[in-house]
């Protein structure tokens, strides 16, 4: 079954920057909880930034008495104290803005630090079914775009909105005090400017959205083609690939041209209208001064205010969009945090090689050869040996679409069980249920006679080891990647695990040996070498039950033979479930289960199934392909 479809699309585009939050009130309340304990700092920071804006307005107002002192009184004695006051005002404004900015940056960083921590911690508790339904790009977008927007909103947008509002209100009040008539004229001009700008912005926003959509499509196409270069070259599709790129590139060019035209036109129009408004205001002020209605200092101060009047409106409107976008991002983050974590109601724990079943828990099923000791407190100790049984198990990833039907099987301690069948038959699903990555719809899965759902997941997975076909290695040294199987392992234990998996040979030939740094997913190693490290990691964990999901499918025949030598030692004394890619690897299994369409259709060892002459026989003689 295909899970997690559509992941690429989500990864490329991510959430829209201009998306609005659907539950604004609840989002603000939840975000405010992350400010708890820092609200006094937030208040101090905003007050300091507000004081800085107020000081800026006061500094412009000081121009009037200073200029009049020079023009009308020609007196340095009058002007000098006023100039010193202006210097003090600017120093106070600068100091308040510096301290306020430092406070707001600290609040923003601590808040987003806590958000990232809580989001990451929560994601570790979610079941695999969640990751099947959500692309990696979608989740990464919350850690990058969404939380970065929240940081920007706290660090800049909230401050700019406060400062812009105070500057606008203070400037308007001072203009009204200086001249209500000129203020009315300036307001009319600003309204006209914003009407024109509004019409332009309407067209600009539409074209910018088209540009972003085209850019996302082009970037996605480039990413896909770069990752698929081997396929492109194998099928000789370079010309078609270039043609596909040209079409998308041309679409982006046209969309970007239309978007940038409006953007380029906007600033000259705004600038010229601002100059026109400034010129008319200056002329009107000059006429009023000549007639004795105004003084020169008032004209100079008023003109300075007119230059500051429209700027806060632009700042507030732009920052308000960022603030709304940040709240939408916070809502997406909280939506992820609201996803129900993986349920673990298990009461059975593991200690000293025994399952500890508390009093009141269902009694383990009696299995010959297993110790089951009842203690005085009513609890029971069951030795962990690796006996696994499926009893009439039904399972579906999506309700109503059954993947496994009435599966019953058993594996006694130390037995090797192999699964064969077509792709999508349900082989990997069976092994995923043993780990309890997913919960079954009905039936029971027992380990050493204990229902899987009664065992704590951490203890359950502590006795399980997996070697997957899709190998994931971490950035770090080879030793660190092997040690991931058991973090407290010594260097010698790491080397022993590598020798067991026959990985020690190629590691010894690397320039840095076990200290060789691996790039993302071990891309600087061959596929076979990566698989050997994966096997060594499982060997170091020393699991009681081992699951091999086509563990040798990515290696050549020679490497497979080397692996199997180590695997024989690794599998000794363990219960093993192996999904087979090559039929040659299952011949010596204690039991082979043939699964088709979620049903076990055949069970037996190699000789028994060949005598049966059924599906397994057809796979071996080549009349049917094994996927």
C-alpha positions in Angstrom: 0.0 0.0 0.0 1.3 3.5 -0.9 1.4 5.8 2.1 2.3 9.5 2.4 1.4 10.3 -1.2 1.7 13.9 -2.3 4.7 14.5 -0.1 6.7 16.2 -2.8 4.1 18.7 -3.5 3.8 19.7 0.2 7.6 19.8 0.4 7.9 22.2 -2.5 5.3 24.7 -1.8 4.5 24.7 1.9 1.9 26.9 3.5 1.1 30.2 2.0 2.8 33.2 3.6 -0.4 35.2 3.4 -2.8 32.6 4.9 -4.9 34.0 7.7 -5.5 32.2 11.0 -8.9 30.5 11.3 -9.0 30.7 15.2 -7.3 34.0 16.0 -8.4 34.3 19.6 -7.3 30.8 20.7 -4.0 31.1 18.8 -3.2 34.3 20.6 -4.0 32.8 24.0 -1.8 29.8 23.4 1.0 31.9 22.1 0.7 34.1 25.1 1.4 31.1 27.3 4.9 31.0 25.9 5.3 34.6 27.0 4.3 33.7 30.6 7.1 34.8 32.9 8.3 37.3 30.3 5.3 39.5 30.1 6.9 42.2 32.3 9.9 42.2 29.9 7.5 42.4 26.9 5.8 45.4 28.6 9.2 47.1 29.3 10.4 46.5 25.7 7.2 47.9 24.2 7.2 50.9 26.5 10.9 51.7 25.6 10.1 51.4 21.9 7.1 53.6 22.4 9.2 56.1 24.3 11.7 56.2 21.4 8.9 57.0 18.9 7.5 59.7 21.2 10.9 61.2 21.5 11.2 61.3 17.7 8.0 63.3 17.5 9.2 65.6 20.3 12.5 66.1 18.4 10.6 67.3 15.3 8.5 69.7 17.5 11.8 71.2 18.9 12.6 72.5 15.4 10.1 75.3 15.8 11.6 77.1 18.8 15.2 76.5 17.6 14.6 78.0 14.1 12.6 80.9 15.5 15.3 81.7 18.0 17.8 82.1 15.1 15.4 83.8 12.7 13.5 86.2 14.9 15.7 86.7 18.0 19.2 86.1 16.4 20.3 84.8 19.8 22.6 81.9 20.5 21.8 82.2 24.2 18.2 81.3 23.5 19.0 78.6 20.9 21.8 76.8 22.7 19.7 75.4 25.6 17.1 74.3 23.0 19.8 72.6 21.0 21.0 70.8 24.1 17.5 69.7 24.8 17.3 68.3 21.2 20.5 66.4 21.7 19.2 64.9 25.0 16.0 63.9 23.3 17.9 62.1 20.5 20.1 60.4 23.0 17.1 59.2 25.0 15.4 58.0 21.9 18.5 56.1 20.8 19.1 54.6 24.2 15.4 53.6 24.6 15.4 52.0 21.1 18.6 50.1 21.8 17.5 48.7 25.1 14.0 48.0 23.9 15.3 46.2 20.8 17.6 44.0 23.0 14.7 43.1 25.2 12.4 42.3 22.3 15.1 40.2 20.6 15.6 38.2 23.8 11.9 37.6 24.2 11.5 36.5 20.5 14.4 34.1 20.6 13.4 32.5 23.9 9.8 32.1 22.8 10.7 30.5 19.4 13.3 28.3 21.2 10.6 27.0 23.5 8.2 26.5 20.5 10.8 24.5 18.5 11.6 22.4 21.6 8.0 21.6 22.3 7.1 20.9 18.7 10.1 18.6 18.2 9.4 16.8 21.4 5.8 16.3 20.4 6.7 15.0 17.0 8.8 12.3 18.6 5.7 11.0 20.4 3.6 10.7 17.2 2.8 7.3 15.6 4.2 6.3 12.2 0.7 6.7 10.7 1.0 10.5 11.2 4.2 10.5 9.1 2.6 8.4 6.5 0.0 11.2 6.0 2.3 14.3 6.3 5.2 15.1 4.0 8.6 15.9 5.4 8.5 19.3 3.6 5.2 20.1 5.4 6.7 19.4 8.8 10.0 21.2 8.1 8.0 24.2 7.0 6.6 24.5 10.5 10.1 24.5 12.0 11.4 27.0 9.4 8.8 29.3 7.8 6.2 29.3 10.6 8.4 29.7 13.6 10.6 32.2 11.8 7.6 34.3 11.1 6.6 34.1 14.8 10.1 35.2 15.6 9.9 38.1 13.2 6.5 39.2 14.5 7.8 39.3 18.1 11.1 40.8 17.2 10.1 43.4 14.6 6.4 43.5 13.6 4.9 44.1 17.0 7.5 46.7 17.7 7.0 48.4 14.4 3.2 48.5 14.8 3.5 50.1 18.2 6.1 52.6 17.1 4.3 53.4 13.9 1.0 53.9 15.7 2.6 56.3 18.2 4.5 58.2 15.6 1.3 58.6 13.4 -0.9 59.7 16.3 1.8 62.0 17.8 2.5 63.5 14.3 -1.1 64.1 13.6 -1.7 65.8 17.0 1.3 68.1 16.5 0.2 69.0 13.0 -3.3 69.9 14.2 -1.8 72.1 16.9 0.4 73.9 14.4 -2.2 74.3 11.6 -5.6 72.5 11.3 -6.0 73.9 7.8 -2.7 72.6 6.5 -3.3 69.3 8.3 -6.6 68.9 6.5 -4.9 69.5 3.1 -2.2 67.0 3.9 -4.7 64.3 5.0 -6.6 64.8 1.8 -3.4 64.3 -0.2 -2.4 61.2 1.8 -5.9 59.7 1.2 -5.5 60.3 -2.5 -2.1 58.7 -2.5 -3.4 55.6 -0.7 -6.3 55.3 -3.1 -3.9 55.2 -6.1 -1.5 52.9 -4.3 -4.4 50.6 -3.3 -5.4 50.1 -7.0 -1.8 49.4 -7.9 -1.3 47.0 -5.0 -4.4 45.0 -5.9 -2.9 44.2 -9.3 0.6 43.8 -7.8 -0.6 41.2 -5.2 -2.3 39.1 -7.8 0.7 39.0 -10.0 3.1 38.3 -7.1 1.0 35.3 -6.2 1.2 34.1 -9.7 5.0 34.7 -9.6 5.3 32.6 -6.4 3.2 29.8 -7.8 5.3 29.7 -11.0 8.6 29.9 -9.0 7.4 27.0 -6.8 6.6 24.9 -9.8 9.9 25.7 -11.5 11.9 24.9 -8.3 10.0 21.7 -7.9 10.7 20.7 -11.5 14.4 21.5 -11.1 14.6 19.5 -7.9 12.9 16.5 -9.4 15.1 16.5 -12.5 18.3 16.9 -10.6 17.4 13.9 -8.3 16.3 11.9 -11.4 19.3 12.5 -13.6 20.1 8.8 -13.9 16.6 8.1 -15.1 16.8 11.0 -17.5 20.0 9.8 -19.1 19.1 6.2 -19.1 16.0 6.9 -21.2 17.7 9.7 -23.2 15.2 12.3 -22.2 17.5 15.3 -21.9 15.7 17.2 -24.8 12.3 16.7 -23.3 13.6 17.7 -19.9 15.0 20.9 -21.3 11.7 21.6 -23.1 9.8 21.1 -19.9 12.1 23.5 -18.1 11.8 26.1 -20.9 8.0 26.2 -20.6 8.1 26.6 -16.8 10.9 29.2 -17.0 9.0 31.2 -19.6 5.9 31.1 -17.4 7.9 32.4 -14.5 9.4 35.2 -16.7 6.0 36.4 -17.8 4.6 36.3 -14.2 7.6 38.0 -12.8 7.6 40.7 -15.4 4.0 41.6 -14.7 4.6 41.5 -10.9 7.8 43.6 -11.1 6.2 46.2 -13.4 3.6 47.1 -10.8 6.2 47.0 -8.0 8.6 49.3 -9.9 5.8 51.8 -10.8 4.6 52.0 -7.2 7.6 53.7 -5.6 8.0 56.5 -8.2 4.3 57.3 -8.0 4.4 57.4 -4.2 7.6 59.4 -4.3 6.3 62.0 -6.8 3.0 62.3 -5.1 4.9 62.8 -1.8 7.0 65.6 -3.4 3.9 67.2 -4.9 2.2 67.2 -1.5 5.4 68.5 0.2 5.7 71.3 -2.4 2.1 72.5 -2.1 2.4 72.4 1.7 5.5 74.4 1.6 3.9 77.0 -0.7 0.8 77.2 1.4 3.0 77.6 4.5 5.0 80.3 2.9 1.9 82.3 2.0 0.6 81.9 5.5 4.0 83.1 6.9 4.0 86.1 4.6 0.5 87.0 5.8 1.6 86.6 9.4 -0.5 83.6 10.1 2.5 81.3 10.5 6.1 81.7 11.6 9.1 80.2 9.8 9.8 77.8 12.6 6.3 76.4 12.5 6.5 76.0 8.7 9.8 74.0 9.0 8.5 71.9 11.8 5.2 71.2 10.0 7.0 70.2 6.8 9.1 67.8 8.8 5.9 66.3 10.2 4.4 65.9 6.7 7.4 63.8 5.7 6.8 61.5 8.7 3.0 61.4 8.4 2.4 58.7 5.7 5.5 56.6 6.6 4.0 55.0 9.7 0.9 54.0 7.8 2.9 52.0 5.3 5.0 50.5 8.1 1.9 49.4 10.2 0.1 48.0 7.1 3.1 45.9 6.0 3.9 44.7 9.5 0.3 43.9 10.2 0.4 41.4 7.2 3.5 39.8 8.7 1.8 39.6 12.1 -1.2 37.9 10.6 1.0 35.5 8.7 2.9 34.8 12.0 -0.4 34.0 13.8 -1.4 31.7 10.9 2.0 30.0 11.3 1.5 29.7 15.1 -1.9 28.1 14.4 -0.3 25.5 12.2 2.4 24.8 14.8 -0.3 24.4 17.5 -2.3 22.2 15.2 0.6 19.8 15.0 1.0 19.9 18.8 -2.7 18.9 19.1 -2.2 15.7 17.2 -2.8 12.8 19.6 0.5 11.2 20.6 1.2 7.5 20.2 -0.9 5.7 22.8 0.9 3.5 25.2 -1.2 1.8 27.7 1.2 -1.1 28.3 1.8 -2.2 31.9 4.3 -5.0 31.3 8.0 -3.9 31.5 11.3 -5.7 30.9 14.1 -6.2 33.4 17.0 -8.6 33.6 15.7 -10.6 30.7 12.2 -11.0 32.2 8.8 -9.6 31.4 7.4 -8.1 34.6 3.6 -8.5 34.5 1.9 -6.5 37.3 -1.0 -7.9 39.3 -4.3 -7.4 37.6 -2.9 -7.5 34.1 -4.1 -10.4 31.9 -2.2 -13.6 32.5 0.3 -14.6 29.9 -0.7 -17.4 27.6 0.9 -20.7 28.7 3.6 -21.6 26.2 5.7 -24.8 26.7 9.4 -24.0 27.6 8.7 -20.5 29.0 9.2 -19.7 32.7 6.2 -18.1 34.3 6.8 -17.3 38.0 4.0 -15.8 40.2 5.3 -13.6 43.0 3.9 -12.8 46.4 2.5 -9.4 45.3 0.5 -11.1 42.6 2.8 -10.0 39.8 4.4 -12.5 37.4 7.9 -12.9 35.8 8.1 -14.4 32.4 11.4 -15.0 30.8 11.8 -13.2 27.5 12.7 -15.8 24.8 11.1 -14.4 21.6 8.1 -16.7 21.1 5.8 -14.8 18.7 2.2 -15.7 17.7 -0.4 -14.0 15.5 -4.0 -15.1 16.2 -6.6 -14.2 13.6 -5.1 -10.7 13.0 -6.9 -8.3 10.7 -5.4 -4.9 9.9 -6.0 -1.9 7.6 -4.0 1.4 7.2 -7.2 3.1 6.1 -10.5 2.1 7.7 -12.5 0.0 5.3 -9.5 -1.1 3.2 -8.2 -4.3 4.8 -4.5 -5.1 4.2 -4.2 -8.2 6.3 -7.0 -10.7 6.7 -7.2 -13.5 9.4 -3.4 -13.8 9.7 -2.4 -16.6 12.1 1.3 -17.7 12.5 3.8 -18.6 15.1 7.6 -18.4 15.5 9.2 -20.4 18.3 12.3 -19.0 20.1 15.3 -19.2 17.8 13.3 -20.0 14.6 13.9 -18.3 11.4 10.6 -17.4 9.5 10.7 -16.1 6.0 8.0 -14.2 4.1 7.7 -14.3 0.3 5.1 -12.8 -2.0 4.4 -10.1 -4.5 4.9 -6.4 -3.8 2.0 -5.1 -1.7 1.0 -8.5 -0.5 1.5 -7.4 3.2 4.9 -8.8 4.1 6.3 -5.6 5.5 3.0 -4.9 7.2 3.3 -8.0 9.2 6.8 -7.0 10.5 5.5 -3.5 11.3 2.8 -4.9 13.5 5.4 -6.8 15.5 7.0 -3.5 16.4 3.6 -2.1 17.1 4.2 0.7 14.7 0.5 0.3 14.0 -2.3 -1.2 16.1 -4.3 -4.1 14.7 -8.0 -3.9 14.0 -8.8 -7.3 15.6 -7.2 -10.5 16.8 -4.1 -10.8 19.0 -0.3 -10.6 18.7 1.6 -12.4 21.5 5.2 -12.2 22.5 6.1 -14.9 25.0 2.4 -15.3 25.7 1.8 -11.6 26.5 -0.5 -9.5 24.4 1.6 -6.9 22.6 -0.8 -4.1 23.7 0.0 -4.9 27.4 3.7 -4.3 26.9 5.2 -0.8 27.2 6.4 0.2 23.7 9.8 1.2 24.9 10.4 -2.3 26.5 8.8 -4.0 23.5 11.1 -2.3 21.0 14.0 -2.9 23.3 14.0 -6.6 22.4 13.5 -6.0 18.7 16.0 -5.2 16.0 15.3 -4.2 12.4 17.4 -4.1 9.3 15.4 -2.3 6.6 15.7 -2.1 2.8 15.6 1.7 3.0 18.7 2.5 5.0 19.0 5.7 7.0 22.3 6.8 8.2 23.0 10.0 10.1 25.6 12.6 9.6 28.5 11.7 11.8 31.2 9.1 12.0 30.8 5.4 11.0 31.4 4.5 14.7 28.6 6.9 15.8 26.2 5.4 13.3 26.9 1.8 14.4 26.7 2.9 18.1 23.2 4.2 17.4 22.2 0.6 18.1 23.4 0.9 21.7 24.7 4.3 22.8 26.8 3.1 25.7 28.7 0.6 23.6 32.5 0.7 23.8 34.7 1.2 20.7 35.6 -2.5 20.9 32.0 -3.5 20.9 31.4 -1.3 17.9 34.2 -3.0 16.0 32.9 -6.5 17.1 29.5 -5.7 15.7 31.1 -4.5 12.5 33.1 -7.7 12.2 29.9 -9.7 12.8 28.3 -7.9 9.9 31.4 -8.3 7.8 31.7 -4.5 7.6 35.1 -4.3 9.3 36.9 -5.1 6.1 35.8 -2.1 4.1 35.9 0.2 7.1 39.5 -0.6 7.6 40.3 0.5 4.0 38.8 3.9 4.5 41.3 6.7 5.2 39.8 7.6 8.6 38.5 4.1 9.4 35.8 4.2 12.0 36.2 7.9 12.3 35.2 8.5 8.7 32.5 11.2 8.5 29.4 10.2 6.6 27.4 12.7 4.6 23.6 12.8 4.6 22.3 9.2 4.5 25.8 7.9 3.9 25.9 9.1 0.3 29.7 8.9 0.3 29.4 5.1 0.7 28.1 2.4 -1.7 24.7 1.0 -1.3 26.2 -2.3 -0.1 28.5 -0.6 2.4 25.5 1.3 3.8 23.6 -1.9 4.2 26.5 -3.5 6.1 26.6 -0.6 8.5 22.8 -1.0 9.0 23.3 -4.6 9.9 26.2 -3.8 12.2 24.0 -1.3 14.0 21.3 -4.0 14.5 24.0 -6.5 15.7 25.2 -4.0 18.3 21.7 -3.7 19.7 21.8 -7.5 20.4 18.0 -7.9 20.0 16.1 -11.0 21.0 13.9 -10.7 17.9 15.3 -9.7 14.6 13.4 -8.4 11.6 15.1 -8.3 8.2 13.1 -6.4 5.6 14.9 -7.4 2.3 18.2 -6.7 4.1 20.4 -8.0 1.3 18.4 -6.7 -1.7 20.7 -3.8 -2.3 24.0 -5.7 -2.5 25.7 -7.8 -5.1 26.0 -11.6 -4.9 29.5 -11.5 -3.5 28.6 -8.9 -0.8 25.4 -10.9 -0.1 27.5 -14.0 0.6 29.7 -12.0 3.0 26.6 -10.6 4.8 25.1 -14.0 5.1 28.2 -15.3 6.8 27.8 -12.6 9.5 24.0 -13.0 9.5 24.3 -16.6 10.4 26.1 -15.6 13.6 23.8 -12.7 14.2 20.7 -14.8 13.8 21.9 -17.6 16.1 19.6 -18.0 19.1 17.3 -15.2 17.9 13.8 -15.3 16.5 14.1 -14.0 13.0 11.5 -12.7 10.6 13.0 -12.2 7.1 11.3 -10.7 4.1 12.9 -12.2 1.1 14.0 -10.5 -2.1 16.0 -13.4 -3.4 14.6 -16.9 -3.0 18.0 -18.2 -2.4 18.1 -16.4 1.0 15.0 -18.3 2.3 15.9 -21.9 1.5 17.3 -22.6 5.0 14.5 -21.0 6.9 12.6 -23.1 9.5 9.4 -22.0 7.9 8.5 -20.0 4.8 5.2 -18.2 4.6 3.8 -17.2 1.2 1.5 -14.1 1.5 -0.7 -12.8 -1.3 -3.3 -10.1 -1.0 -3.0 -10.0 2.8 -3.6 -13.7 3.3 -1.2 -16.5 4.1 -1.7 -19.0 1.3 1.2 -21.4 2.0 3.4 -22.4 5.0 6.2 -24.9 5.2 9.9 -25.3 4.7 11.5 -25.2 1.3 11.2 -28.9 0.5 7.6 -29.1 1.7 6.5 -26.1 -0.4 8.3 -27.4 -3.5 6.5 -30.7 -3.1 3.2 -28.8 -2.7 3.7 -27.4 -6.2 1.9 -24.1 -5.4 2.8 -20.5 -5.5 6.2 -21.0 -3.9 7.0 -23.7 -6.5 6.1 -21.3 -9.3 8.3 -18.6 -7.9 11.3 -21.0 -7.7 11.0 -22.5 -11.2 10.6 -19.0 -12.7 7.0 -19.2 -14.0 6.1 -16.3 -11.8 8.3 -13.2 -11.0 9.0 -12.4 -7.3 8.9 -8.6 -6.9 
